[in-house]
Amino acid sequence: MTHFKTILHYAKPYKTYAVWNIVFNALYALFSALAMAALIPMLNVLFKQVPPVAEKPIYQGINTLKPFVADSINYHLGAVAGEDPSQGLWLAVGLILVLFLLKNLFNYLAMYYITYLRNGVLKDIRNQVYQKLIHLPMGYFTDRKKGDLMTRMTTDVLEVQHSMLSVLELMVREPLTILFTLVVMMLISPQLTLFVFVFIPISGWIISVVGKSLKKQSEQVQDIQGQMLAQTEETITGLKMIKAFVAENHFSQKFSKITQQFFQYSNKLLNRQNLASPLSEFLGIAVIGGLLVYGGTLVLIDGSLNASSFIAYISLAYNILTPAKAISKAAYGVKKADAAAGRIIELLEETDPIQKAERPVVAAPLTQSIRFEGVHFGYGAKEVLHNINFEIKQGQTVALVGQSGSGKSTLAQLLLRFYDPTQGTILWDESPVFSLEIGSLRQQMALVAQDALLFHDSIAHNIAMGKPDASRESIIQAAKAAHAHEFIEQLENSYDTSIGDAGNKLSGGQKQRISIARALLTNPSLLILDEATSALDTQSERGVQEALNILMKDRTTLVIAHRLSTVQHADLILVMHQGKIVERGTHQSLIENNGYYQQLVSMQQLAAD
């Protein structure tokens, strides 16, 4: 339960609810035992087993507690009934009804308070998991499946939430119910209760043996669930490609293998878990059977126990079965939750490799330049950037060109601090970027990527993503500057139109112009254009390029381009090859140099022809 104990710390803000739950669970347990014990006076009246007590009993110490309680009840029953036994019966039944009413009232109040505890813990864990996810560096998600992360945030958190109830039952209500019941049973017959004490530890040991492998099986089920969600997410994302290559059968077979594993592991887990209730009930009935034999001997032969007390005793003994079953079920639930908690904690304790200063400085707008000095970077052991040195002066447009995989986009990601260099320094106006507060640094930049990533929200909210407090007027001005206002106005709800999942209701050119409007609205010091027009057709590219020209005017810009025609007017072009800068200069000087850049231009012209 190591992991689960860590998760229980999330219950601290809700300790008031926990305290009230414990109080009402204790009262429930007490009245549960008293309600069953109240059967004795009713049975005595019915069977006329105890003669009425004429004089009010006097308490003479703990050793005489049992006869004092019995005589007091008989005395009051006799006082109420007089010569009419039915009056005593009514009083006994009324007492039972009141006790059962209080028992169920306290049960409801205990459940009422635990509801707030469970749902509060669920909310806080989900919030923290989500906060962790959005603050983890991009490198964390490189080798991890989205479906597995979604499983940790949904299924695993729900497993922990449901087990909160099991733990409190395990720790408070059910053990107290058993304890109070055993106390009453001890008062009725110490000999029979000693018999129960012998068999309860044996039953508990048998149940614990059955549940030992439950945690491991639960981890297997949760891992397979993550694979299933990941496969589903990949299928939905790549459905066009799956259909285009007629790969439906391949993906169906792949998914069937996962569901078959889930089927097998789930059956093992549930069958082991379902064994808890019948096993504990059978063991309990076995104890009851022994009690019937031994108790019957005390009633019929020994005479040390009357029939009314024996019947009530058997009812109390049977009353132990329900909490005993609940404890065994809760113990299994805690083992399952511990596996889920381990997966959640693994995510929450994930370290962030991005370097942070102890006292970070808020990044100011760029006034001088950005410099890369001796920058190296690699994904794992493979180095993809080698000794990168260049400068982007304030107001300049610098272009990065080269073949796919040459490291162009990686440079932009280092600048945005999605990753940190393994060696070397990046300077923002003479300040190393690691000394600047990351959020304020990114607020000085705006990224327009090849894939215009939009969210399932209104157009206005997508434009204002980087500046949520922006006025409607400023949003419209940004859209106009991005050449997006005209098509937005033609939509059914204008700027309040929902654009669907990932903006699938819009064309590629329309999505890109909205992303440009989003960048314009933040008024960044540095604009990063990562293949911003490469996925567009010629007509869409022309409209988007016009919007980009407005965005780039008098602004420091880093352009990552595959189409060399889009960077001809850059102040500086850096030519990259296999993670190195192999050439640098203007378009004209690089053409005249007749080097690698000239080869790229010739290849594109040949492809165009």
N, C-alpha and C positions, 0 to 999 in steps of 0.2 A: 504493500500500500504506500510505498515511498512517494510515487508520483501523485497519487490521489491526495496525500496529506498536503502537498504543495498547492494543489488546486483548491483545497479547503480554505486557504488563506483569503480567497476571494469572498468568503462568507463574512469576513470581519465587518464590512460596512453595514451588514444586515444582522448584526449580533442581537439586536433587540427582538427581532422576529424569531431568532433561534432560541432566545431565553424563554419567550412566551410559549413557543412550541414545546420546549422541554417541560415547562410548568404544567401545561394542559395535557401533555402525554403522561406525566406522572399522575395527575388526577384521574385520567382515563384508566391507567393501570390499576390504581387503588380501587376505584369504583367497579371496575370489571371483576375484581376478586370479591368485593363486598356483595355485589349483585348475585353472584353464585352462592355465596355463603348464606344469603338471606332465604335460600330455599329451605334451610333447616327448620326454622320456626313454623313455616307453612306446612311442611311435611309432618312435623310434630302434632300440629292441630288436626291434620287429616287423619293421622294414624293413632292419635291419642296415646303417644308413646311416653310423654313426660307429664306427670301430674302437675296441676297448677301450683304456683308458689304464692302462699298467702301473705307472707311478710316481705317487705322491701329488703333486698339483699344489701349487705354492707361490704365495701371493698376492703380486703385485709392483706393486700400485697400482691406482688407479681406472680407468686406461686399459686394464688387462687384466682388469677385473671380469667381463665377459661370457664370455671363454674360460675364466677361472678357475672360474666357476660351472658351465659346461657340462662341463669336464674333471673337476671334483670329483664331479658326478653320475655321469658315465661310470665313473670310477674306483671309486666305491662299488658301482655296479651290477655291475661286473666282479668286484669282491672277493666279493660275495655270490653271484653266479651261478656263478663258477668256469668250468667247461667246459660247464655246463648253462644255455642261454639262458632257459629257462622260469623259472628262479629269479629272474633279473633282471626278467622280466615280472611275476612275482608281487610283487616289491618295488615296481615302478613303479605297479602297480594299487593296492597297499596304500597307497602315498603319496597317490594321488588320492583314495581313499576317506577317509583321515584328514583331508585338506584340505577336502573337501566336508562332512564331518561337523562340523568346526570352523566352517566358513562358516555352516551352517544353525543351529548352536548359538548363535553370536553374533547371527544374525538373530532368533532367538526371544527372546534376552535383551534385544535392542534394543526389540522389540515389547512385551515384558513391562513395561519401565520407562516406555515412552511411554503405555501404558494408564492408569497412575496420573496421569501428567501431563495427558492429555486430559480424563479424567473429573474430575480436581480442578479444572481451569480451567472446565469446564462447570458444576460445582457452584457455584463462587464467582461466576461471571458471573450465573447464574440467581438466586442469593441476593441479589446486589447490585441486579439489575433489579427483583426483587420488593420489596426494601427501598425502592428509589426510588419504585416505584408506590404503595406504601401511605403514603409520607410526602409525596407531592406534594399540593398543595392541590386542593380540589374544582374550582376554576376550570380546572385543566389538562384535566379530562375532559369539559368542556362541549362542545367541538368535535371530539373525537377518538372514533373508533370502537373499541369494545372488541376487535373481531376483529383490528384492526391491532396493538393492544398485545399481544394474545395471540400473534400471529405473531412479533413481536420477541422474545418471551420463549421461544418454543419453536423454530420453524423457523430463525429467524436465529441463535439461540444454537447449535443443532445444526450449522448450516453452518460456524460458526466452529470448533466442536469438531472436526469432521472435517478441517478444513483445517490444524489443528495438526500432524497427521501429515504432511500434504503439505509444509508448510513445513520441517519437520525433514529430510524426504527431499530437498527442494530444496536445503537449506543444507548438509547433511552427507553422508548415505549415498550418494546417487546421484552427486553430483559427485566424492566420494572414490573411488567405484567406477570412474568414468570415468578419474580421474587415475591411480590405481594400474594400471589396465589399460593406459593409454597409456604409462606408464613401462616396463612389461614389454614392450609392443609396440615401444617405442623400442630396448630392449635387443636384441630379436630382429632388427628391421630399421628403421634410421633412415630409409631412403628411402621405404618404404611408409608409415611414420608421418607423414612430412612431407606425403604425399599426403592422409592423413586430416585433418590440420590445415587444409588448404585448404578441404575440403568441410564440416566441422562448423559453422563460423560461417555459411556460406550457408544450411544447413539450419535453424539456430537463428533466423536472420532471417525465413525463410519462415514458420516456426511462430508467431513473435511477431506477424507481420502478420495472420495468421488470428485470433489471440486478442484483438485490440485492442478490439473492440466488446463483448466478453463481459461486462464489468462493468456497462455500461448495460443490457444485456438481462437480466442477473441482477436488477438493481434493479426492473425492470418486473415480472418474475415474482413477486418478493417483495411488491411493492405489491398486485398482483392477488390473491395468496394472503391478504393481510390483508383485502381486500374480501370474499373468499369466506367467511372465518371470521366476519367481522362480520355478513354476511347470514345465515349459519347461526345465529349467536347471537340475532339479532333475531327470526328465524323461530320458534325454540324458545320464546323469551320471550313472543312475542305470538301463539302458535298458536291460542289460543281465539278471539281477535279475527279472525284470518285466516279461520278456519272459519265464524265467525258471519256474516261479510260475504261469504262464498263468494269469497274473493280468492286461492284456491290457484293458479289459472292465472296471475294477475298476478305473484305472487311466484315461481312456477316460471319464467316468462319472464325475469324480472329476474335470477334465479340463472343461467339458461342463458346470458344475455349475458356474465355474469362468467366462467363456465366456458369459454365460447368464446374470450374474450380470453386466459384462462390457457392454453388449448389452443394458441393461435397463438404466444404468447410462449414457452411451454415448448418447443414444437417447434423454434423458432429457436435457443433457448439450447442445448438438448440436441444438436441437429444440429451446431452450431458446436463444442460440447464434444467430441462423438463423433468429430469430424474429427481431433482431436489425435493419437490413437493410430495410425490407419492412415496419416496423413500422415507422422508421424515414422518409422514403420516403413518406408514406401516410400522416404523419403529415405535411411534407413539402408541399405536393400537396394541402392539406387543406388550408395552409397559402396562397399558390398561388391562390387558388380559391377565397379566401377572397380578395386578392389583385386585381384580375380581376374585381370583382364586384365594389370594392371601387375605383380602378383606372379608370375603365370605366366611372364611374360617374364624376370623375375629368376631363376626356377628353371630354365626350359627353355633359355633362350638365354644369359643373362648368367652363370648358374651361381654367383652370389654368395649364393644362399639355397638351403638344402636343403629337400626335400619335407616332412620332419617339422616343421621350424620354420614352413614356410608354412601347413601345415594348422592348427597350433596358433595361428598368427597370425590366420588367418581366423576361428577359433573365438573368439579374444579380441575381434576386431573386431565379430563378431556379438554378443558379450557386452555391448558398449557400447549396443546397441539398446534393451535392456530399461530400463536407467537413463535413457537419453535419452527414451524414451516416458514414463517416470514423471515426469521433470522437466517435460516439456511438459504432461502432465496436471495435475501439481501447480501449475504456473504458472497454468493455467486455474482450478484450485480456489482459489488465493489471490485471484484477481480476483473470483470469486464471493463469497468470504468477506469481501473488503474492502467489498463493497456491503452485506452483512449486518452487518458490524461498524459501518459508518457509521450504520445505523438504530439499532443498540444504543447507540452513543455519543451519538447525538442525544437519546435518552431519558435516559441517565445524566447528561448535562450540562445537562439542563433545569433552569433556575433556579427557585427557590421565591420567589414575590413576597410571601409572608407576612413581615411585618416581625418581626425578632428582635433582642432586646437583646443587647449584648455579654456582659453578666453577668446573665442572667435570674434572677428571684427565684421561689422555689417558692410557688405560690398557697396561701394559708391558707383555711380555711372562712370563709364570708361572715359578717361580724358587723355591718355597717352597711347598705350599700346598693350597688346597681349603677346607674350613671348613663350615659345617652347624652347627649353634649353636642355639638350642632351636627354631627351625623353625616350625611354624604352618601355615596352609593354608586352605582356603575353597572357594568353588564356591558359592557365596551368603552366606546364613546362614548355609549351610552344610559344616562342616570342614572335609577335606579329609586327611590332614597330621597333626600328633600330636607329638609335641616335638621331632623333628628329630635332632640328633646329630651324626655327623661322619666327618672323615677327609680323603681326597684323597691327598696323598703325591706326589710330583713331580716324574714322572716316574712310578708310580704305576698303576696297573689295578684293579679297584674296580667294582664289579658286584652287581647289584640290582636284586633280584629274588623274586618271590611271585606270587600269583594268580592274575588274571585280576581284575583291580579295586582296587588293594592294594596301589596305589599311586606312582608306579615306574616312569612312564613317566612324572607325575606331577613334580617330583623332577628335572628332566632334564629341564623341561620348566621353572622352577624357576631359574635354573642356567643360562639359556639363556636369562632370564629376559623377557619372554613372559608374565609373571605375577610377582608380588611381594609378599613376605610372608606377612601374616596378623600379624605375630608376629615372632620375632627372627631375626637372621642375617646370611648372607652368606658372607664369606670372601674370597677374591682372594689375596693371598700373604699378609695377614694382612690388606688389604684394603676392607672395605665394598663395595659390588658390586654397591650399589646405588651412591657411590662417584665416580664411573668410568664412562667415556663416553660410552654409550651403544653400539654404532657402533664399537668402538675399542675393547670392551670386546668380542663382538661376532666374531670379526675377529681373536681372539685368540682361537676360538673353531670351530669345524667342526662337523656337524650332519649327520649321515648315518641312515636313518629311515627305518622302515619296508616297507613302500610304497615309492619306489624310485621315487620321484616326479621330472619329467623332463618336459621341456617346448618345445613348437612347434618351434623348431629352429634346427640348425645343431648340430652334436655331439660335434664339437670343441667349440661352444659357450656354450653348456650345461656344459662341463667340466670346462670351464674358467669363469663360472658365478661368483664365489667368487673372481676372479682375472682377470678382463676383459682385462688387458694389458699384459697378459701372452703371451709368444712367442709360435709359433707352435711347436718348438722343446720341450719346457717344457710341453706342453699339451700331446705330444706323449710319453714323458718319464713317465708322470703320468698314462697314459693309459696302458703302458707296465707294470708298477708296479702293476696296478690293474687287470692284466690279461685280458685286454679288447682290446689291440692293434690288436690281431690276427683276431677277428671277425669284428672289425671296418674296417680293410684293405680289407676284402672280400665284403664289401658293395659297391654299385655302385659308389658313390662319396666319399668313404672313410670318412674322418673326416668332410667333407662338406655335408654329407648326412642329409637331414631333417628327423627327427625321428617321425613326426606326432604329433597329439594332445596327450599330456601326455606320449609321447614315445610309442604309441600303435603299432609302427612298429617293436618293439623289444620285446624279451622275458623278463620274470621277472629277470632271472639271468644276462642278458646283461644290463638291466636298472640298476640293483644294482651295477654292476661293473663300470658303468659310474659314478654313484653317489660316489663310492669309489675313482675313479680317480679325481673327483671334490674335494673331501676332501683332497686327497694327494697333489694336486696342491697348496692349501692354506698353507700347512705345519703348522697345528695348534698346539698350546700348549696343548690343551685338545681335545680329540676325544670322541664324544658321539655316542655310537652305540645303537640305540633304536630298539630292535627286528630285527636286520639287516638281519637275515637269516631265520626268522620264516615262511616267506611266500614262500620259495623256495623248490623245490623238492630236493631229496638227491644228485643227480648229480650236480645240479646248486649250492647247498649249499657248496659242497666240493670245487668247483672253487672259489666261493665268499669268503669262509673262508680262503683260501690260500692268497687271495688278502688282506683280513682283517689282517691276521697275519703280512704281510709286513707293513701295515698302522700302526699297533699297536706297532711295534718294537721300543723300547726306547722312547715311548710316553705315557704321562699320559692319561689314558683311563677310561671312565665310561661306563660300559656295562649294558644295560637293557635287560634281557633275560627271555624267557619263557622256552626254552629248556636248562635244567641244564647241559647237556653234553658240552655246549659251554663255560661254565664258570669255569670248573674244575681247570684250571691253573691260575685263578685270584689271586692276592695277598690278596685280602679281599673280602668276600662275605657278603652282607647285606641282610638279609631275612626280607621281609616286609609282614605285615598282617594287614588289615583294617587300613592303614595309619600310622602304627607304625613299627619301627625296632624291631623285636622280637628276632632275633639272629644275631650274627656276628662272622666271623672267616674264616679260609681257608676251602676248600672243605673237606679235611680229618678231621679237627677238628670238623666240623659241623656234619659229618657222625658219628663220635665217640660220639658226644653229644646226638645222638639219639633223637633229638627234631623235631621241625616243618620242618626243612630242610630235615631231613631224611624221613619224611612222603611224602614230595613233590617228592623226588627222587624215592621212592618206587612206588608212584602213576604213575609216568612217565614210569618206567620200566614195570609195570603191563600193562599200556596202549600199550606199544611197543610190548609186548608179545601177 
